[in-house]
């Protein structure tokens, strides 16, 4: 390994005890780089070998065409959802290939009764190695397809304490600069660090203009208080040609976004029944402000993005099966 040889060569002038400690540290770092490169190489082969349709959806008509083209996989997804619901012993295992780990695994699926009496395939079919669920692995697949793998990138991720961040750092961190944050409370300013975790408010980021090649988020944008400010901030901090790559739930039956809550004079005003989603930082969950419709495309364009499309990956082999839309938005500056 070139990195190891270079670092070992440059430890020769260090005294013996210190040299021994540093050499092992550098060797370990070299192994991490080698491991990440090996996994990336394996994942690239997986992407090339799997017959996954990569259909860019820009409107409702495109989506209905997508459903026609993917009818076989959607039928398989509906059957799998029924099998999960009728399963007598959980977890229901599913053999496939994890796009994050780059290896064959047995995905684990369970009913999530605390959220719904119906199967939530997007939130389950979990990899036992990296802990990523169906929809999060879809986001990973899209990152590999949308971001240049031979270029050092600057990536901002709107999560820091999740399995997704660990996998992002493991797969992209060896060649890219990754800054990750959490929203830690409305009384903090963006850029503050609490217990080693960077706080950022998506509606008012602390970064300079044109800072990142990609802004990545995973079911965050339905929880922001002002989506227009959020998208404008993402546009501001991206470099020209940079991309927002964001998992965002959308109701394909709705043309217009339904606003569930808003902030007025520093207080939450509820416009509909309170809807709470899971939150890795709090057992009390996270308030949902928006149920998005097709007009979300226009909100991206209003913020300045020149191209916006939705991706919904379906693949038996990659464990990306679902009987309802699992939307990842890509917006290009």
C-alpha positions as a LaTeX table, in Angstrom:
\begin{tabular}{lrrr}
\hline
Residue & $x$ (\AA) & $y$ (\AA) & $z$ (\AA) \\
\hline
Unk1 & 0.00 & 0.00 & 0.00 \\
Unk2 & 1.59 & 3.32 & $-1.10$ \\
Unk3 & 0.22 & 5.25 & 1.89 \\
Unk4 & 1.70 & 2.78 & 4.36 \\
Unk5 & 5.11 & 2.73 & 2.62 \\
Unk6 & 5.23 & 6.53 & 2.53 \\
Unk7 & 4.28 & 6.93 & 6.19 \\
Unk8 & 6.62 & 4.17 & 7.34 \\
Unk9 & 9.49 & 5.72 & 5.40 \\
Unk10 & 8.85 & 9.07 & 7.06 \\
Unk11 & 8.91 & 7.63 & 10.58 \\
Unk12 & 12.57 & 6.56 & 10.37 \\
Unk13 & 13.93 & 9.81 & 11.81 \\
Unk14 & 11.77 & 9.48 & 14.93 \\
Unk15 & 13.24 & 8.00 & 18.09 \\
Unk16 & 12.57 & 4.28 & 18.57 \\
Unk17 & 9.73 & 4.37 & 21.19 \\
Unk18 & 7.84 & 7.23 & 19.50 \\
Unk19 & 8.54 & 5.75 & 16.07 \\
Unk20 & 6.96 & 2.45 & 17.11 \\
Unk21 & 3.76 & 4.18 & 18.34 \\
Unk22 & 3.45 & 6.44 & 15.29 \\
Unk23 & 4.19 & 3.63 & 12.86 \\
Unk24 & 1.30 & 1.56 & 14.17 \\
Unk25 & $-1.02$ & 4.58 & 14.10 \\
Unk26 & $-0.08$ & 5.33 & 10.49 \\
Unk27 & $-0.36$ & 1.65 & 9.59 \\
Unk28 & $-3.87$ & 1.55 & 11.06 \\
Unk29 & $-4.81$ & 4.68 & 9.13 \\
Unk30 & $-3.42$ & 3.11 & 5.97 \\
Unk31 & $-5.50$ & $-0.01$ & 6.54 \\
Unk32 & $-8.64$ & 2.13 & 6.96 \\
Unk33 & $-7.93$ & 3.85 & 3.66 \\
Unk34 & $-7.23$ & 0.51 & 1.99 \\
Unk35 & $-10.44$ & $-0.95$ & 3.43 \\
Unk36 & $-12.52$ & 2.01 & 2.22 \\
Unk37 & $-11.01$ & 1.79 & $-1.26$ \\
Unk38 & $-11.63$ & $-1.95$ & $-1.36$ \\
Unk39 & $-15.28$ & $-1.50$ & $-0.29$ \\
Unk40 & $-15.75$ & 1.31 & $-2.82$ \\
Unk41 & $-14.29$ & $-0.85$ & $-5.58$ \\
Unk42 & $-16.62$ & $-3.68$ & $-4.62$ \\
Unk43 & $-19.64$ & $-1.33$ & $-4.52$ \\
Unk44 & $-18.79$ & 0.03 & $-7.97$ \\
Unk45 & $-18.81$ & $-3.53$ & $-9.31$ \\
Unk46 & $-22.17$ & $-4.12$ & $-7.64$ \\
Unk47 & $-23.66$ & $-0.99$ & $-9.22$ \\
Unk48 & $-22.40$ & $-1.99$ & $-12.67$ \\
Unk49 & $-23.53$ & $-5.60$ & $-12.35$ \\
Unk50 & $-27.04$ & $-5.06$ & $-10.97$ \\
Unk51 & $-29.80$ & $-4.29$ & $-13.44$ \\
Unk52 & $-31.23$ & $-1.31$ & $-11.54$ \\
Unk53 & $-33.35$ & 1.14 & $-13.50$ \\
Unk54 & $-32.26$ & 4.70 & $-12.69$ \\
Unk55 & $-35.34$ & 6.68 & $-13.73$ \\
Unk56 & $-35.37$ & 10.43 & $-13.15$ \\
Unk57 & $-38.89$ & 11.57 & $-12.27$ \\
Unk58 & $-39.68$ & 15.27 & $-12.79$ \\
Unk59 & $-43.48$ & 15.31 & $-12.55$ \\
Unk60 & $-46.55$ & 13.21 & $-11.79$ \\
Unk61 & $-46.76$ & 11.83 & $-15.34$ \\
Unk62 & $-43.17$ & 10.60 & $-15.09$ \\
Unk63 & $-44.04$ & 8.81 & $-11.87$ \\
Unk64 & $-47.00$ & 6.97 & $-13.38$ \\
Unk65 & $-44.75$ & 5.89 & $-16.25$ \\
Unk66 & $-42.23$ & 4.69 & $-13.64$ \\
Unk67 & $-44.97$ & 2.58 & $-12.03$ \\
Unk68 & $-45.74$ & 0.94 & $-15.38$ \\
Unk69 & $-42.09$ & 0.16 & $-16.09$ \\
Unk70 & $-41.53$ & $-1.19$ & $-12.56$ \\
Unk71 & $-44.82$ & $-3.10$ & $-12.26$ \\
Unk72 & $-43.09$ & $-6.44$ & $-11.66$ \\
Unk73 & $-40.98$ & $-5.12$ & $-8.79$ \\
Unk74 & $-43.96$ & $-3.26$ & $-7.31$ \\
Unk75 & $-45.95$ & $-6.52$ & $-7.38$ \\
Unk76 & $-43.05$ & $-8.27$ & $-5.62$ \\
Unk77 & $-43.00$ & $-5.44$ & $-3.04$ \\
Unk78 & $-46.72$ & $-5.82$ & $-2.33$ \\
Unk79 & $-46.28$ & $-9.57$ & $-1.83$ \\
Unk80 & $-43.32$ & $-9.01$ & 0.50 \\
Unk81 & $-45.36$ & $-6.49$ & 2.52 \\
Unk82 & $-48.14$ & $-9.08$ & 2.86 \\
Unk83 & $-45.65$ & $-11.77$ & 3.88 \\
Unk84 & $-44.28$ & $-9.43$ & 6.55 \\
Unk85 & $-47.72$ & $-8.63$ & 7.90 \\
Unk86 & $-48.65$ & $-12.33$ & 8.09 \\
Unk87 & $-45.29$ & $-13.48$ & 9.44 \\
Unk88 & $-45.67$ & $-15.62$ & 12.57 \\
Unk89 & $-42.10$ & $-15.17$ & 13.78 \\
Unk90 & $-40.04$ & $-12.00$ & 13.44 \\
Unk91 & $-37.69$ & $-10.93$ & 12.05 \\
Unk92 & $-38.49$ & $-11.93$ & 8.48 \\
Unk93 & $-35.13$ & $-12.38$ & 6.76 \\
Unk94 & $-34.33$ & $-11.33$ & 3.23 \\
Unk95 & $-31.08$ & $-12.29$ & 1.44 \\
Unk96 & $-29.44$ & $-9.61$ & $-0.69$ \\
Unk97 & $-26.49$ & $-7.28$ & $-1.09$ \\
Unk98 & $-25.99$ & $-4.17$ & 1.06 \\
Unk99 & $-24.86$ & $-1.21$ & $-1.05$ \\
Unk100 & $-23.19$ & 0.40 & 1.98 \\
Unk101 & $-21.25$ & $-2.67$ & 3.16 \\
Unk102 & $-20.64$ & $-4.04$ & $-0.33$ \\
Unk103 & $-21.37$ & $-7.59$ & 0.78 \\
Unk104 & $-24.06$ & $-10.25$ & 0.84 \\
Unk105 & $-26.21$ & $-10.10$ & 3.98 \\
Unk106 & $-29.53$ & $-11.26$ & 5.38 \\
Unk107 & $-31.71$ & $-8.18$ & 5.76 \\
Unk108 & $-34.01$ & $-8.16$ & 8.77 \\
Unk109 & $-37.65$ & $-6.99$ & 8.53 \\
Unk110 & $-40.18$ & $-6.39$ & 11.29 \\
Unk111 & $-43.56$ & $-4.75$ & 11.78 \\
Unk112 & $-43.21$ & $-1.31$ & 13.37 \\
Unk113 & $-46.45$ & $-1.26$ & 15.31 \\
Unk114 & $-45.47$ & 1.84 & 17.30 \\
Unk115 & $-45.83$ & 3.81 & 14.05 \\
Unk116 & $-48.33$ & 1.88 & 11.93 \\
Unk117 & $-50.46$ & $-1.25$ & 11.80 \\
Unk118 & $-49.39$ & $-1.70$ & 8.18 \\
Unk119 & $-45.92$ & $-2.77$ & 6.95 \\
Unk120 & $-43.48$ & 0.13 & 6.64 \\
Unk121 & $-41.00$ & $-1.38$ & 4.21 \\
Unk122 & $-39.06$ & 1.86 & 3.80 \\
Unk123 & $-38.15$ & 1.83 & 7.50 \\
Unk124 & $-37.24$ & $-1.84$ & 7.81 \\
Unk125 & $-35.34$ & $-4.44$ & 5.68 \\
Unk126 & $-32.33$ & $-3.50$ & 7.83 \\
Unk127 & $-28.74$ & $-4.57$ & 7.15 \\
Unk128 & $-27.35$ & $-6.38$ & 10.23 \\
Unk129 & $-23.83$ & $-5.11$ & 9.53 \\
Unk130 & $-24.24$ & $-1.34$ & 9.10 \\
Unk131 & $-27.75$ & $-0.93$ & 10.53 \\
Unk132 & $-29.11$ & 0.93 & 7.49 \\
Unk133 & $-32.77$ & 0.55 & 6.58 \\
Unk134 & $-34.25$ & 0.22 & 3.11 \\
Unk135 & $-34.71$ & 3.96 & 2.40 \\
Unk136 & $-31.31$ & 4.90 & 3.83 \\
Unk137 & $-29.53$ & 2.36 & 1.62 \\
Unk138 & $-31.45$ & 3.81 & $-1.35$ \\
Unk139 & $-29.95$ & 7.20 & $-0.48$ \\
Unk140 & $-26.51$ & 5.57 & $-0.41$ \\
Unk141 & $-27.03$ & 4.01 & $-3.82$ \\
Unk142 & $-27.99$ & 7.41 & $-5.22$ \\
Unk143 & $-24.94$ & 9.07 & $-3.63$ \\
Unk144 & $-22.73$ & 6.59 & $-5.49$ \\
Unk145 & $-24.53$ & 7.30 & $-8.75$ \\
Unk146 & $-24.70$ & 11.09 & $-8.40$ \\
Unk147 & $-21.31$ & 12.01 & $-6.91$ \\
Unk148 & $-17.99$ & 11.63 & $-8.77$ \\
Unk149 & $-16.01$ & 8.88 & $-7.05$ \\
Unk150 & $-12.61$ & 9.99 & $-8.40$ \\
Unk151 & $-12.80$ & 13.50 & $-6.95$ \\
Unk152 & $-12.16$ & 14.88 & $-3.48$ \\
Unk153 & $-15.49$ & 16.31 & $-2.37$ \\
Unk154 & $-16.79$ & 18.56 & 0.37 \\
Unk155 & $-20.02$ & 17.13 & 1.79 \\
Unk156 & $-22.39$ & 18.58 & 4.38 \\
Unk157 & $-24.69$ & 16.04 & 6.06 \\
Unk158 & $-27.65$ & 17.07 & 8.19 \\
Unk159 & $-27.14$ & 14.24 & 10.69 \\
Unk160 & $-24.28$ & 13.22 & 12.94 \\
Unk161 & $-25.31$ & 10.56 & 15.48 \\
Unk162 & $-26.87$ & 7.94 & 13.19 \\
Unk163 & $-25.70$ & 4.74 & 11.45 \\
Unk164 & $-26.06$ & 6.68 & 8.18 \\
Unk165 & $-23.34$ & 9.14 & 9.22 \\
Unk166 & $-21.02$ & 6.32 & 10.26 \\
Unk167 & $-21.46$ & 4.65 & 6.87 \\
Unk168 & $-21.03$ & 7.98 & 5.06 \\
Unk169 & $-17.76$ & 8.60 & 6.87 \\
Unk170 & $-16.60$ & 5.04 & 6.26 \\
Unk171 & $-17.39$ & 5.05 & 2.53 \\
Unk172 & $-16.64$ & 8.65 & 1.54 \\
Unk173 & $-14.50$ & 10.04 & 4.38 \\
Unk174 & $-11.15$ & 8.68 & 3.18 \\
Unk175 & $-11.21$ & 10.93 & 0.11 \\
Unk176 & $-13.70$ & 13.67 & 0.99 \\
Unk177 & $-14.20$ & 16.29 & 3.66 \\
Unk178 & $-17.42$ & 15.58 & 5.52 \\
Unk179 & $-19.04$ & 18.05 & 7.92 \\
Unk180 & $-22.04$ & 16.69 & 9.80 \\
Unk181 & $-24.44$ & 18.35 & 12.20 \\
Unk182 & $-27.61$ & 17.93 & 14.23 \\
Unk183 & $-30.29$ & 20.41 & 15.25 \\
Unk184 & $-29.78$ & 20.66 & 19.01 \\
Unk185 & $-32.36$ & 23.31 & 19.91 \\
Unk186 & $-33.79$ & 26.67 & 18.94 \\
Unk187 & $-31.83$ & 28.52 & 21.63 \\
Unk188 & $-28.48$ & 27.77 & 19.95 \\
Unk189 & $-26.79$ & 29.54 & 17.04 \\
Unk190 & $-25.64$ & 27.63 & 13.97 \\
Unk191 & $-21.96$ & 26.76 & 14.27 \\
Unk192 & $-22.01$ & 26.12 & 18.02 \\
Unk193 & $-20.62$ & 22.79 & 19.24 \\
Unk194 & $-22.29$ & 20.94 & 22.11 \\
Unk195 & $-20.61$ & 17.82 & 23.53 \\
Unk196 & $-18.62$ & 17.42 & 20.35 \\
Unk197 & $-21.66$ & 17.72 & 18.07 \\
Unk198 & $-22.00$ & 20.61 & 15.62 \\
Unk199 & $-25.34$ & 22.42 & 15.79 \\
Unk200 & $-26.81$ & 23.75 & 12.55 \\
Unk201 & $-30.24$ & 25.22 & 11.87 \\
Unk202 & $-31.08$ & 24.28 & 8.26 \\
Unk203 & $-32.89$ & 27.60 & 7.82 \\
Unk204 & $-29.78$ & 29.60 & 8.78 \\
Unk205 & $-26.51$ & 27.76 & 8.18 \\
Unk206 & $-23.18$ & 29.04 & 9.50 \\
Unk207 & $-21.16$ & 28.25 & 6.35 \\
Unk208 & $-19.87$ & 30.60 & 3.68 \\
Unk209 & $-21.30$ & 30.74 & 0.17 \\
Unk210 & $-20.17$ & 28.04 & $-2.29$ \\
Unk211 & $-18.73$ & 25.75 & 0.40 \\
Unk212 & $-19.93$ & 22.26 & $-0.57$ \\
Unk213 & $-20.22$ & 19.86 & $-3.48$ \\
Unk214 & $-23.19$ & 18.15 & $-1.86$ \\
Unk215 & $-25.75$ & 18.75 & 0.87 \\
Unk216 & $-27.12$ & 15.42 & 2.07 \\
Unk217 & $-30.15$ & 14.87 & 4.26 \\
Unk218 & $-32.29$ & 11.93 & 5.21 \\
Unk219 & $-35.91$ & 12.72 & 6.15 \\
Unk220 & $-35.01$ & 16.09 & 7.65 \\
Unk221 & $-36.78$ & 18.59 & 5.41 \\
Unk222 & $-40.29$ & 17.69 & 6.58 \\
Unk223 & $-39.17$ & 18.71 & 10.08 \\
Unk224 & $-37.88$ & 22.21 & 9.31 \\
Unk225 & $-40.07$ & 25.17 & 10.23 \\
Unk226 & $-39.53$ & 27.01 & 6.92 \\
Unk227 & $-38.83$ & 24.93 & 3.82 \\
Unk228 & $-38.28$ & 27.97 & 1.57 \\
Unk229 & $-35.49$ & 29.31 & 3.80 \\
Unk230 & $-34.04$ & 25.81 & 4.11 \\
Unk231 & $-33.80$ & 25.31 & 0.34 \\
Unk232 & $-32.39$ & 28.82 & $-0.15$ \\
Unk233 & $-29.68$ & 28.11 & 2.43 \\
Unk234 & $-28.81$ & 24.80 & 0.79 \\
Unk235 & $-28.52$ & 26.59 & $-2.56$ \\
Unk236 & $-26.33$ & 29.32 & $-1.02$ \\
Unk237 & $-23.75$ & 26.98 & 0.52 \\
Unk238 & $-23.47$ & 24.74 & $-2.56$ \\
Unk239 & $-20.86$ & 25.26 & $-5.24$ \\
Unk240 & $-22.05$ & 25.74 & $-8.81$ \\
Unk241 & $-22.93$ & 22.26 & $-10.06$ \\
Unk242 & $-23.31$ & 21.03 & $-6.48$ \\
Unk243 & $-26.29$ & 18.92 & $-5.48$ \\
Unk244 & $-28.82$ & 18.56 & $-2.73$ \\
Unk245 & $-29.42$ & 14.82 & $-2.33$ \\
Unk246 & $-32.24$ & 14.41 & 0.14 \\
Unk247 & $-34.63$ & 11.69 & 1.18 \\
Unk248 & $-37.98$ & 13.49 & 1.49 \\
Unk249 & $-41.37$ & 11.78 & 1.89 \\
Unk250 & $-43.94$ & 12.89 & $-0.71$ \\
Unk251 & $-47.62$ & 12.10 & $-1.12$ \\
Unk252 & $-47.99$ & 11.32 & $-4.83$ \\
Unk253 & $-51.75$ & 11.91 & $-4.58$ \\
Unk254 & $-51.30$ & 15.54 & $-3.55$ \\
Unk255 & $-50.45$ & 18.39 & $-5.89$ \\
Unk256 & $-49.97$ & 20.88 & $-3.06$ \\
Unk257 & $-48.02$ & 20.57 & 0.17 \\
Unk258 & $-50.07$ & 20.33 & 3.35 \\
Unk259 & $-48.68$ & 22.56 & 6.12 \\
Unk260 & $-49.23$ & 20.95 & 9.51 \\
Unk261 & $-47.56$ & 23.57 & 11.72 \\
Unk262 & $-45.67$ & 26.85 & 11.59 \\
Unk263 & $-43.69$ & 29.19 & 13.83 \\
Unk264 & $-45.19$ & 32.57 & 14.77 \\
Unk265 & $-43.50$ & 34.93 & 17.26 \\
Unk266 & $-41.27$ & 32.10 & 18.39 \\
Unk267 & $-44.18$ & 29.79 & 19.14 \\
Unk268 & $-45.42$ & 26.69 & 17.33 \\
Unk269 & $-48.87$ & 27.14 & 15.81 \\
Unk270 & $-50.60$ & 23.87 & 14.92 \\
Unk271 & $-52.69$ & 23.91 & 11.76 \\
Unk272 & $-53.56$ & 20.19 & 11.97 \\
Unk273 & $-53.25$ & 17.30 & 14.40 \\
Unk274 & $-49.72$ & 17.02 & 15.74 \\
Unk275 & $-47.63$ & 14.47 & 13.81 \\
Unk276 & $-44.48$ & 13.15 & 15.46 \\
Unk277 & $-41.71$ & 11.14 & 13.79 \\
Unk278 & $-38.74$ & 9.32 & 15.29 \\
Unk279 & $-35.74$ & 11.31 & 16.52 \\
Unk280 & $-32.33$ & 9.75 & 17.34 \\
Unk281 & $-31.68$ & 12.56 & 19.84 \\
Unk282 & $-34.96$ & 12.48 & 21.73 \\
Unk283 & $-37.50$ & 9.90 & 22.87 \\
Unk284 & $-40.21$ & 12.55 & 22.46 \\
Unk285 & $-39.67$ & 12.48 & 18.70 \\
Unk286 & $-39.58$ & 15.25 & 16.10 \\
Unk287 & $-42.49$ & 17.42 & 14.93 \\
Unk288 & $-43.51$ & 17.15 & 11.27 \\
Unk289 & $-44.24$ & 20.57 & 9.73 \\
Unk290 & $-45.01$ & 19.47 & 6.15 \\
Unk291 & $-46.64$ & 16.67 & 4.19 \\
Unk292 & $-45.18$ & 17.39 & 0.76 \\
Unk293 & $-46.95$ & 17.22 & $-2.58$ \\
Unk294 & $-45.75$ & 17.67 & $-6.16$ \\
Unk295 & $-45.30$ & 21.42 & $-5.66$ \\
Unk296 & $-42.07$ & 20.63 & $-3.78$ \\
Unk297 & $-40.39$ & 20.62 & $-7.22$ \\
Unk298 & $-41.42$ & 24.26 & $-7.64$ \\
Unk299 & $-40.09$ & 25.14 & $-4.20$ \\
Unk300 & $-36.65$ & 23.82 & $-5.23$ \\
Unk301 & $-36.78$ & 25.80 & $-8.49$ \\
Unk302 & $-37.89$ & 28.95 & $-6.66$ \\
Unk303 & $-34.75$ & 28.62 & $-4.50$ \\
Unk304 & $-32.67$ & 28.75 & $-7.70$ \\
Unk305 & $-31.93$ & 25.11 & $-8.57$ \\
Unk306 & $-31.66$ & 24.56 & $-12.34$ \\
Unk307 & $-32.69$ & 20.90 & $-12.34$ \\
Unk308 & $-34.74$ & 18.84 & $-9.89$ \\
Unk309 & $-35.70$ & 15.19 & $-10.10$ \\
Unk310 & $-36.98$ & 12.43 & $-7.87$ \\
Unk311 & $-35.52$ & 8.94 & $-7.70$ \\
Unk312 & $-37.18$ & 5.79 & $-6.37$ \\
Unk313 & $-34.85$ & 2.79 & $-6.53$ \\
Unk314 & $-36.37$ & $-0.68$ & $-6.73$ \\
Unk315 & $-34.13$ & $-3.76$ & $-6.61$ \\
Unk316 & $-34.71$ & $-7.23$ & $-5.16$ \\
Unk317 & $-30.97$ & $-7.90$ & $-4.90$ \\
Unk318 & $-30.20$ & $-4.67$ & $-3.06$ \\
Unk319 & $-33.11$ & $-5.04$ & $-0.65$ \\
Unk320 & $-34.80$ & $-1.89$ & $-2.01$ \\
Unk321 & $-38.39$ & $-3.05$ & $-2.28$ \\
Unk322 & $-41.43$ & $-1.06$ & $-1.20$ \\
Unk323 & $-45.11$ & $-0.94$ & $-2.08$ \\
Unk324 & $-45.25$ & 2.87 & $-1.79$ \\
Unk325 & $-42.92$ & 5.66 & $-3.02$ \\
Unk326 & $-39.55$ & 6.06 & $-1.29$ \\
Unk327 & $-38.50$ & 9.43 & $-2.68$ \\
Unk328 & $-34.98$ & 10.81 & $-2.88$ \\
Unk329 & $-34.76$ & 14.27 & $-4.40$ \\
Unk330 & $-31.75$ & 15.50 & $-6.35$ \\
Unk331 & $-31.49$ & 19.25 & $-7.02$ \\
Unk332 & $-28.62$ & 20.70 & $-9.04$ \\
Unk333 & $-27.30$ & 24.24 & $-8.58$ \\
\hline
\end{tabular}
